[in-house]
Each structure stands twice: as C-alpha cells, then as structure tokens.
C-alpha cells in the first residue's frame, strides 16, 4: 500500500509537470491519465477540456496532447497542436516531467531537514580484522566529526547516515575518504584515511559497510535471550558483558567477533563471560551454538543497546540549500552507478525493480513519516534521472530527437522514429526484466 501511494504521488507530479507547462505554452491537453488500461474514474471539468482519469494498471501515466501526427486536427485548433509548437516549447514540455520529480525531491528533502529527525550518532564500532577501516586505524567508540574527499575541503558529519552517504560516494568514484575523528568526549582528534580503492568488491549495496568494516557503535549489553547455551548458563537480558575469557569487550561488534572465534570450522569451544548485572559481577561458562547453515558460533542472544542518537535539524535557508545539494548528489550518484554498470565496472545486480522498492516502502513507512519522506525523495530523484536518459520512448529520448532537430534543422524522419521507439521499448523491457530477476533473487 505504501509503495502504491508513493508511486501515485510520483506519477501525478511527473505528469503534472508535462501538463502544467503544456497549458502554459498554449497546447491543448486531451487527457491526463494516472495508470494504464481500463478507466476506473473519470472527470472532465468542462466540455472540450482536459479529461482526468485513473486507470486500472498503476505503473505509470501519460498526458495526451492535441497532435496532428496522432489524429486529424481542426484548422481553427492547429495552433494548439503539440507538433506545431516551436522547438523550445516542445523541449520545455517534455523536460518538465523529469524536472518536476527533481523539484519534488528538493521539497521532500527540505521538509525532512526542517522537521528534523533522531539519527544514530556517527560513532564507530570495533572494525572487522583486516578490513579497510581496521587498516586505517579505526578503533571502537571513535566519533567521526568531519569527512573530506581530498584532504583539503572538509564537511561536517551530523549522523551515521551522513557518514554512510559519504562512504557510498567515495566507493563509486572510487577514492580514499579522509575522516576526522575524536573520542566520545571530543578530545584526542585524529585524521584517518580509508583506502576505499583497495576494496575488492565495491558494489554499493546493503553489504558495503560490512565490507569496509564500518559499523555503528553499540554497548555490549544483552537484549532478548533465546533458548540456547547462554540462557542455560544464566545470562539475562540487560547484562553488560565486560570480558570474554580475559579479553575486555569493547562493544557489541567486538563481542560478536569474540563469540565467533569460539566456533572455528563448525566446532564450538568453551568461553567464559564476565558480566555486570546491577552492582554484581557474574561469571558464566558455556560453549556457543553452531549455526548449521553458516557453521558460525552463536550465543543465541540479541546484542547491542543504547546507541546514542542526535537530533539533526536545519534552518529554513540551510535546509533548502542542503536539499538542493542532496538532490544533486543523489542524481549524480545514480548516473555514476548506471554508467559503471554500462561499462561493466559495477555489477548489474545493483539494479532494483518494483519488488525491492515496495519492500523498502513498507520498511520506511513502518519507521515513521521522516524515513518515508526520505524514501519518496530518493525514488523521485531516481525517476527524474531515469526519464532524462537519452533512451527512445523515455522523455530523454524525445529530448535527443529535439537536439537532432536543433542541429540539423529537420526533425527525425517517421521511419527512423518508429525504429528508435521500438528499440527503446525492447531495451526498457529487458531492463525491467533484469530488475525483476534481481528483486526475486534478492528477496527470495
């Protein structure tokens, strides 16, 4: 339901961009449709005016304009036909749809910045041994204050999501990322450099942070305890793990590492936990369980609690400026990703379709209004960028035709236009099929 709502909003905004500019240019709009197929709802404010409809298949929409190439036009209305408009007017009408999506993204990002949101503080967990973060000198509980892509110009890091975004950008370039970190107290400032180009797998996906060794710091406090070795030994929710054997536990990520170290090659070995419970320090000895699927050791407890959060909120002008920058950067990132997939330096597995977007929409709406607005803004950027690509059948393909017309002084011929449209349709269907295959593989 959340995905359908998001899709409806994005379609309406996109088509309204075309519609509004067409009307402003004096073009007669015959129909404004949300969806395809059977008409479910119809409204025509005045006879002979634009017909607004909602159709059964909500996977797009269209604005149908008076055009002599589509049907005969009465002589008295020829000046209102789309094909008789000046080149700059036709270009503006076609470009207005994708630009409306990008403008919507700016407004949504700005709304999120103005509302503000509680986000995890950019405090780093113990890095995986041998990871890029570990090699850079990252240590548990370091607080990332600023980042730089060149070591000269620095940007503040307001939250963990800010840091993750900067890491994704650096991975796409790929380029080292400079971190300015301090202790939680704000003292002992250091500069670290993450050698991202050395990362073997630079796919920008859900596993990127883990491959980099960058994680969010959580206290080593036990959450819900499942039936298993730790529960049998007497471990309870709320216990704070101080040491495993004689090794001090730094955070939840470090505790996970120590547990897994007691299950090498599917064979569990005993470990001793020293935990704080209230004013008591207790000792528990047990062997972890071995996951039959992954052959890794598990204590059958949920780890981590009390990640510090910060309120991220911007002023009116600052929020709008940040929103424009967010939209620009995300659009650039989408183009970079598409370009890298085309040349083969990025896997086409990163391509997502409707199933993944629907899954993300459901997750976002469960988290609250701010995550849903961020989701909507991100999808709106993607839709705007996608439609501006020079692919026949998309808005960008029509803009490509107009560029040819501007350079040669003549429009693309009918036969060539038909061939290009068919090729664009085939390419679009192939891309959608690949995205659907990736969705099914990823989700099931």
C-alpha positions as CSV (number, residue, x, y, z in Angstrom):
1,X,0.0,0.0,0.0
2,X,2.8,2.4,0.9
3,X,4.5,1.6,-2.5
4,X,1.3,2.3,-4.4
5,X,0.8,5.6,-2.5
6,X,4.4,6.6,-3.3
7,X,4.0,5.5,-7.0
8,X,0.8,7.5,-7.3
9,X,2.4,10.7,-5.9
10,X,5.4,10.4,-8.2
11,X,3.3,9.7,-11.3
12,X,1.0,12.6,-10.6
13,X,3.9,15.0,-10.0
14,X,5.7,13.8,-13.2
15,X,2.6,14.1,-15.4
16,X,1.6,17.4,-13.8
17,X,4.9,18.8,-14.9
18,X,4.2,18.0,-18.5
19,X,0.5,19.1,-18.2
20,X,1.3,22.5,-16.5
21,X,4.0,23.5,-19.0
22,X,1.9,22.4,-22.0
23,X,-1.0,24.5,-20.8
24,X,1.3,27.5,-20.2
25,X,2.6,27.0,-23.8
26,X,-0.9,27.1,-25.2
27,X,-1.1,23.4,-26.1
28,X,-4.4,21.6,-25.8
29,X,-4.2,18.7,-23.3
30,X,-6.8,16.0,-24.2
31,X,-6.2,13.6,-21.3
32,X,-4.3,13.4,-18.0
33,X,-4.0,9.8,-17.0
34,X,-2.7,8.1,-13.9
35,X,-2.2,4.5,-14.9
36,X,-2.9,2.5,-18.0
37,X,-5.7,0.2,-19.2
38,X,-9.3,0.2,-18.1
39,X,-10.6,3.6,-16.8
40,X,-11.8,3.4,-13.2
41,X,-12.5,7.1,-12.6
42,X,-13.1,10.0,-15.0
43,X,-13.5,13.7,-14.5
44,X,-13.8,16.5,-17.1
45,X,-14.3,19.9,-15.5
46,X,-15.7,21.4,-18.8
47,X,-16.9,20.1,-22.2
48,X,-14.0,20.0,-24.6
49,X,-11.4,20.5,-21.8
50,X,-8.9,18.1,-20.3
51,X,-10.2,14.7,-19.2
52,X,-8.6,13.5,-16.0
53,X,-8.7,9.7,-15.5
54,X,-7.4,7.0,-13.1
55,X,-6.8,3.6,-14.8
56,X,-6.5,0.0,-13.5
57,X,-2.8,-0.5,-14.0
58,X,-0.9,1.9,-11.8
59,X,2.5,1.5,-13.3
60,X,2.9,4.9,-15.0
61,X,0.8,7.6,-16.6
62,X,0.6,9.9,-19.6
63,X,-0.5,13.3,-20.8
64,X,-2.2,13.1,-24.2
65,X,-2.0,16.4,-26.2
66,X,-3.6,17.6,-29.4
67,X,-1.2,16.4,-32.2
68,X,-1.6,16.1,-36.0
69,X,0.6,13.0,-36.0
70,X,-1.9,11.2,-33.8
71,X,-5.3,12.3,-35.3
72,X,-6.8,15.0,-37.6
73,X,-6.9,18.5,-36.1
74,X,-9.5,21.1,-36.9
75,X,-8.0,24.1,-38.8
76,X,-9.0,26.5,-36.0
77,X,-7.1,24.4,-33.4
78,X,-3.9,23.8,-35.4
79,X,-2.1,26.5,-33.4
80,X,-2.8,24.5,-30.2
81,X,-1.3,21.2,-31.5
82,X,1.9,20.0,-29.9
83,X,3.6,19.2,-33.2
84,X,3.1,22.8,-34.4
85,X,4.9,24.4,-31.4
86,X,8.3,26.0,-31.6
87,X,11.2,23.7,-30.7
88,X,11.9,25.4,-27.4
89,X,8.3,24.9,-26.3
90,X,8.3,21.2,-27.2
91,X,11.6,20.8,-25.3
92,X,10.2,22.6,-22.2
93,X,7.0,20.5,-22.2
94,X,9.0,17.2,-22.4
95,X,11.6,18.2,-19.9
96,X,9.0,19.4,-17.4
97,X,8.1,15.9,-16.2
98,X,11.5,14.8,-15.0
99,X,12.3,18.3,-13.7
100,X,9.1,18.1,-11.6
101,X,10.3,14.9,-10.0
102,X,13.6,16.5,-9.1
103,X,11.9,19.6,-7.7
104,X,9.6,17.3,-5.6
105,X,12.8,15.6,-4.3
106,X,14.2,19.0,-3.3
107,X,11.0,19.9,-1.4
108,X,10.8,16.5,0.3
109,X,14.5,16.6,1.4
110,X,13.9,20.2,2.6
111,X,10.9,19.0,4.6
112,X,12.9,16.3,6.3
113,X,15.7,18.8,7.1
114,X,13.2,21.3,8.6
115,X,11.2,18.7,10.6
116,X,14.4,17.2,11.9
117,X,15.0,13.5,12.8
118,X,16.6,11.5,15.6
119,X,19.5,9.6,14.0
120,X,22.3,7.5,15.3
121,X,25.4,9.5,16.2
122,X,28.4,8.7,13.9
123,X,30.3,6.7,16.5
124,X,32.2,3.7,15.0
125,X,32.2,0.1,16.2
126,X,35.2,-2.2,16.5
127,X,36.2,-2.8,12.9
128,X,36.5,-6.3,11.3
129,X,40.0,-7.6,11.4
130,X,41.8,-6.9,8.1
131,X,39.1,-4.5,6.8
132,X,39.7,-1.1,5.2
133,X,38.6,0.5,8.5
134,X,40.9,-1.6,10.6
135,X,43.9,-0.8,8.3
136,X,43.1,2.9,8.5
137,X,43.3,2.8,12.3
138,X,39.7,2.9,13.2
139,X,39.0,2.0,16.8
140,X,35.9,1.3,18.8
141,X,33.9,4.3,20.0
142,X,35.6,6.9,17.8
143,X,33.3,9.7,16.9
144,X,33.5,10.9,13.2
145,X,33.3,14.7,13.2
146,X,34.2,15.6,9.6
147,X,34.9,14.0,6.2
148,X,36.9,15.0,3.2
149,X,37.3,13.5,-0.3
150,X,40.6,15.4,-1.0
151,X,42.0,16.0,2.5
152,X,41.6,19.8,2.0
153,X,37.9,20.6,2.0
154,X,36.0,19.2,5.0
155,X,32.3,18.6,5.6
156,X,30.7,18.1,8.9
157,X,29.2,14.7,9.7
158,X,25.9,15.2,11.5
159,X,24.9,11.5,11.9
160,X,25.8,7.9,10.9
161,X,23.6,8.2,7.8
162,X,25.7,11.2,6.7
163,X,28.8,9.1,7.0
164,X,27.3,6.2,5.1
165,X,26.3,8.5,2.3
166,X,29.9,9.9,2.0
167,X,31.3,6.4,2.1
168,X,28.9,5.3,-0.8
169,X,30.0,8.3,-2.8
170,X,33.7,7.6,-2.2
171,X,33.2,4.0,-3.2
172,X,31.6,4.9,-6.5
173,X,34.4,7.2,-7.5
174,X,36.4,5.2,-6.1
175,X,38.6,7.4,-4.0
176,X,40.1,7.5,-0.4
177,X,37.9,9.1,2.2
178,X,39.5,11.2,5.0
179,X,37.9,11.0,8.4
180,X,38.5,13.5,11.3
181,X,37.7,11.6,14.5
182,X,37.8,12.2,18.2
183,X,37.0,10.3,21.4
184,X,33.4,10.5,22.6
185,X,34.5,13.3,24.9
186,X,35.5,15.4,21.9
187,X,39.3,15.1,22.7
188,X,42.2,13.4,21.0
189,X,41.5,14.5,17.4
190,X,43.0,12.3,14.7
191,X,42.8,12.1,10.9
192,X,42.3,8.7,9.3
193,X,42.3,7.7,5.7
194,X,40.1,4.9,4.4
195,X,41.8,3.3,1.4
196,X,38.5,2.5,-0.5
197,X,40.1,1.8,-3.9
198,X,41.8,-1.2,-2.3
199,X,38.4,-2.8,-1.6
200,X,37.9,-5.9,-3.8
201,X,34.1,-5.7,-4.0
202,X,33.0,-2.1,-4.5
203,X,29.3,-2.7,-5.1
204,X,27.2,-0.1,-3.4
205,X,24.7,-2.4,-1.7
206,X,23.5,-3.3,1.7
207,X,26.8,-5.2,2.5
208,X,29.1,-2.3,1.7
209,X,29.5,-1.0,5.2
210,X,30.3,-4.5,6.5
211,X,32.9,-5.0,3.8
212,X,34.5,-1.7,4.7
213,X,34.5,-2.7,8.3
214,X,32.5,0.4,9.3
215,X,29.7,-0.2,11.8
216,X,27.6,1.6,14.3
217,X,28.8,1.5,17.9
218,X,26.5,-0.2,20.4
219,X,27.2,-1.0,24.1
220,X,27.9,-4.7,24.7
221,X,24.6,-5.1,26.5
222,X,22.5,-8.2,26.2
223,X,19.0,-7.9,24.7
224,X,16.4,-10.6,24.4
225,X,17.8,-14.1,25.2
226,X,16.7,-17.0,23.1
227,X,16.7,-20.6,24.4
228,X,20.3,-21.8,24.0
229,X,23.7,-22.0,25.7
230,X,23.8,-18.5,27.1
231,X,20.3,-18.8,28.6
232,X,21.1,-22.2,30.1
233,X,24.2,-20.8,31.7
234,X,22.2,-18.0,33.3
235,X,22.8,-15.0,31.1
236,X,19.9,-12.5,31.2
237,X,18.7,-9.5,29.2
238,X,20.3,-6.3,30.5
239,X,23.6,-7.9,31.4
240,X,26.6,-5.9,30.3
241,X,29.5,-8.1,29.1
242,X,32.8,-6.9,30.5
243,X,35.2,-9.6,29.3
244,X,35.2,-12.8,27.3
245,X,37.8,-15.1,28.9
246,X,40.5,-12.5,29.7
247,X,39.7,-10.1,26.8
248,X,38.0,-6.8,27.6
249,X,34.9,-6.3,25.4
250,X,34.9,-3.0,23.5
251,X,31.4,-3.0,22.0
252,X,28.7,-5.3,20.6
253,X,30.6,-5.8,17.3
254,X,33.7,-6.9,19.2
255,X,31.6,-9.3,21.4
256,X,30.2,-10.8,18.2
257,X,33.7,-11.4,16.9
258,X,34.8,-13.0,20.2
259,X,31.8,-15.4,20.1
260,X,32.5,-16.4,16.5
261,X,36.2,-17.0,17.5
262,X,34.9,-19.9,19.7
263,X,33.4,-21.7,16.7
264,X,36.1,-22.3,14.2
265,X,35.3,-24.7,11.4
266,X,32.0,-25.6,13.0
267,X,33.5,-26.8,16.3
268,X,32.4,-24.9,19.4
269,X,34.9,-24.3,22.3
270,X,34.1,-23.2,25.8
271,X,34.3,-19.5,26.7
272,X,33.9,-17.5,30.0
273,X,31.8,-14.4,30.2
274,X,32.2,-11.9,32.9
275,X,29.1,-9.7,33.1
276,X,27.8,-6.8,35.1
277,X,24.3,-7.2,36.5
278,X,23.4,-4.3,38.6
279,X,26.1,-4.0,41.3
280,X,27.2,-7.6,40.8
281,X,29.9,-9.0,38.5
282,X,29.0,-12.6,37.5
283,X,30.8,-15.3,35.7
284,X,29.3,-17.7,33.2
285,X,31.0,-20.5,31.3
286,X,29.4,-22.2,28.2
287,X,30.1,-23.2,24.6
288,X,28.3,-21.4,21.8
289,X,25.8,-23.0,19.5
290,X,26.9,-23.7,15.9
291,X,24.6,-22.4,13.2
292,X,24.0,-25.4,10.8
293,X,23.7,-23.1,7.8
294,X,26.7,-20.8,8.2
295,X,28.8,-23.0,10.5
296,X,29.4,-20.0,12.7
297,X,29.2,-19.7,16.5
298,X,26.2,-18.0,18.1
299,X,25.3,-17.3,21.8
300,X,21.6,-17.1,20.9
301,X,21.2,-13.6,22.4
302,X,20.5,-10.3,20.8
303,X,23.5,-7.9,21.2
304,X,23.8,-4.2,21.4
305,X,21.8,-1.5,23.1
306,X,21.8,2.3,23.8
307,X,23.3,3.6,20.5
308,X,23.5,7.4,21.1
309,X,21.2,9.4,18.9
310,X,21.3,13.1,17.9
311,X,18.6,15.4,16.6
312,X,19.5,16.5,13.0
313,X,17.6,19.7,12.1
314,X,18.3,22.6,9.7
315,X,17.1,26.2,9.5
316,X,14.9,27.4,6.6
317,X,17.6,28.5,4.2
318,X,20.2,26.0,5.3
319,X,17.6,23.2,4.9
320,X,16.7,24.2,1.4
321,X,20.4,24.5,0.4
322,X,21.1,21.1,1.9
323,X,18.0,19.7,0.0
324,X,19.3,21.0,-3.3
325,X,22.7,19.5,-2.6
326,X,21.2,16.2,-1.6
327,X,19.2,16.0,-4.8
328,X,22.2,17.0,-6.9
329,X,24.5,14.4,-5.2
330,X,21.9,11.6,-5.5
331,X,21.2,12.4,-9.1
332,X,25.0,12.3,-9.8
333,X,25.3,9.0,-7.9
334,X,22.5,7.4,-9.9
335,X,24.2,8.5,-13.1
336,X,27.6,7.2,-11.9
337,X,26.0,3.9,-10.9
338,X,24.3,3.5,-14.3
339,X,27.5,4.5,-16.2
340,X,29.6,2.0,-14.2
341,X,27.0,-0.8,-14.9
342,X,27.1,0.0,-18.6
343,X,30.9,-0.2,-18.8
344,X,31.0,-3.3,-16.6
345,X,32.8,-1.9,-13.6
346,X,29.7,-2.3,-11.4
347,X,27.5,-5.4,-11.3
348,X,24.0,-5.2,-12.8
349,X,22.9,-6.9,-9.6
350,X,22.7,-3.4,-8.2
351,X,19.7,-2.8,-10.4
352,X,16.4,-2.9,-8.4
353,X,12.8,-3.1,-9.5
354,X,9.3,-2.7,-8.2
355,X,9.6,-5.6,-5.7
356,X,12.6,-4.1,-3.9
357,X,11.1,-0.6,-4.0
358,X,7.8,-2.0,-2.5
359,X,9.8,-3.8,0.3
360,X,11.7,-0.6,1.1
361,X,8.5,1.4,1.0
362,X,6.9,-0.9,3.6
363,X,10.0,-0.7,5.8
364,X,10.2,3.1,5.5
365,X,6.5,3.7,6.4
366,X,6.8,1.4,9.5
367,X,9.7,3.6,10.7
368,X,7.7,6.8,10.5
369,X,7.0,9.8,8.4
370,X,10.6,11.1,8.1
371,X,12.0,7.8,6.7
372,X,9.1,7.6,4.3
373,X,9.7,11.1,3.0
374,X,13.3,10.3,2.5
375,X,12.3,7.1,0.6
376,X,9.9,9.1,-1.6
377,X,12.6,11.8,-2.3
378,X,15.2,9.2,-3.3
379,X,12.7,7.4,-5.6
380,X,11.7,10.8,-7.1
381,X,15.4,11.6,-7.9
382,X,15.8,8.1,-9.5
383,X,12.6,8.6,-11.6
384,X,13.7,12.1,-12.7
385,X,17.2,10.9,-13.7
386,X,15.8,7.7,-15.4
387,X,13.4,9.8,-17.6
388,X,16.2,12.2,-18.7
389,X,18.3,9.3,-20.1
390,X,18.7,9.5,-23.9
391,X,16.7,6.3,-24.4
392,X,14.0,6.3,-27.1
393,X,10.5,6.1,-25.5
394,X,11.6,8.0,-22.4
395,X,11.5,11.8,-22.1
396,X,15.2,11.9,-22.6
397,X,14.8,10.1,-25.9
398,X,12.4,12.8,-27.1
399,X,14.9,15.5,-26.0
400,X,17.5,13.6,-28.0
401,X,15.3,13.9,-31.1
402,X,14.9,17.7,-30.5
403,X,18.7,18.1,-30.2
404,X,19.0,16.4,-33.6
405,X,16.4,18.8,-34.9
406,X,18.2,21.8,-33.5
407,X,21.5,20.7,-35.0
408,X,20.2,19.7,-38.5
409,X,17.2,21.9,-38.9
410,X,14.9,19.0,-39.6
411,X,13.0,16.5,-37.4
412,X,13.8,12.8,-37.2
413,X,12.0,11.0,-40.0
414,X,8.9,8.9,-39.4
415,X,10.6,5.5,-40.2
416,X,13.6,6.2,-38.1
417,X,11.4,7.5,-35.2
418,X,9.4,4.2,-35.4
419,X,12.6,2.1,-35.3
420,X,14.0,4.1,-32.4
421,X,10.8,3.8,-30.4
422,X,10.7,0.0,-30.9
423,X,14.3,-0.3,-29.9
424,X,13.7,1.8,-26.8
425,X,10.7,-0.4,-25.9
426,X,12.8,-3.5,-26.2
427,X,15.6,-2.0,-24.1
428,X,13.2,-0.9,-21.4
429,X,11.5,-4.3,-21.2
430,X,14.9,-6.0,-21.0
431,X,16.0,-3.7,-18.2
432,X,12.7,-4.2,-16.3
433,X,13.0,-8.0,-16.6
434,X,16.6,-7.9,-15.3
435,X,15.5,-5.7,-12.4
436,X,12.6,-8.1,-11.6
437,X,15.0,-11.0,-11.7
438,X,17.4,-9.2,-9.3
439,X,14.4,-8.5,-7.0
440,X,13.3,-12.1,-6.9
441,X,16.9,-13.3,-6.3
442,X,17.4,-10.8,-3.5
443,X,14.1,-11.2,-1.7
444,X,13.6,-15.0,-2.1
